């Protein structure tokens, strides 16, 4: 292994996806367990499944129906 590498002519990977932003989010334990069970069946990490679901919601511009019973 070299002590120094020259990255002056390096080219960014055009196939690399845009980086993800790390955040802290609080979810109900039932939600986490649900996605963990899906992950066990599909072989996809549960964090990725949550991201895919949220991406689909954003793409379809889904809105929550917020309403409280009188």
Secondary structure, DSSP 8 states (H G I E B T S, - for coil): --S----TT----TT-------------HHHHHHHHHHHHHHSS-HHHHHHHHHHHHHHTT---------
